[in-house]
Amino acid sequence: MSFLNGIDVFMGIGAASAIPLLRNSAEILLQRVPSAHEQDLKNAIGDVMEIKG
């Protein structure tokens, strides 16, 4: 029985450490512009930078 409790503790620690890692990875990935929209974004930024005022 203590072996199974040890596995439960190990799994709990693994899940507890994996969740922050997944959250951090998701935050980093969500900051990136999809490659299909990169050129559109560059064009839009260029258009905004050309506005005088």
N, C-alpha and C positions, 0 to 999 in steps of 0.2 A: 504494500500500500504506500509506503514512503517513497518508493521509486516513482509511482504515478503522481504523487504530490510534487516531487521534484520536477517532473516533466511539466506539470501545470504551472509551477512557478517560472520555469524557463520560458514557456510559451507566453506567459503574461509579461515577462520582462522583454521578450522579443517583440511583442506587439506594442508595448509601451515605447520602445525605442524606434520602431518602424513608423509609427504614426507621425511624429515630428519630421522624420526624414521625408516621408511622402508629401507632407504639407509644404515643406521647404522646396522640394523639387517642383511641385505644382505651381508655387508662387513664381519660381524662376521661369518655368516654361510659359506661364501666362503673360509674362512681360515681353515676350518676343512677338514681333509682327509676323504673321504667316507669310511665307515667301511669295505666295501668289499676290500679295498686296504691297510688297515692298516698293515696287516701282510707282504705284499709285500714291503711296505715302510720300515718296521723294518728290514727286511732281506737285503734290498738294503743299508740301513744305516750301518748295521753290516758289510757288504762286503766292503764298502768304508772305514770304520774305520780300517779294517784289512790290508789295503794296506800300505806297508812299503815304505818310501821314503821321 
